[in-house]
């Protein structure tokens, strides 16, 4: 019985470690998605050509 109890303890420890790992992976995926969203927002903000008073409004349009 002692071997079975030790085995069960080992299994419980592994299950907890797996659950903790799943949580960490989930958090990392959320962080990656947030970073990607911020990057996409930054790319959209840089979508226009800088305005110039010298050349005129011809180049002020979106590319």
N, C-alpha and C positions, 0 to 999 in steps of 0.2 A: 504493500500500500504506500510506503514511503516513496518508492520510485514513481508511482502514479501521481502522488501529490507534488513532487518536485517537477514532474513533467507538466502538470497543470499550471504550476506557478510560472514555468518557463513560457508556456503558451500564452498565459495572461499578460506577461511582460511584453511578449512579441506583439500581441494585439494592441496594447497601449502604444507601443512604439510605432506601429503601422498607422494608428489613428492620428498620432501626433504628426507623422510624416505627411499624411493626407491633408491635414490642416495647413501645414507649411507650404505644400505644393499649391493648395488652393489660394493661399495668401499671395504667393509669388505670381500666380497667374493673374490675380486681380491687380497687383502692382504693374505687371507687364501691360495689361489692358489699359490701365490708367495712363501709363507712360505713352503708349501708342496713341491714345486719344489726344493727349496733349501735343504730341508731335504732329498729328494730323491737323489739329487746330492751328498750330504754328505755321504749317505749310500753307493752309488756307489764307492766313493773314499775309503771307509773303506772295500772294497770288497776283498782286498788281505791280505795275511798273511805277517807279517814283515819278511824281508829277514835276513838270518843268515849265516854268513861265517863259523860257526863251523859245523853246521849240513849239509850244502850243499844246492844245488838247488832243492832237492826233495820237500821241503816244501815251496818253493817260488811260486808255482803255485796257481792259483785261487781256492778258495774253492768251 
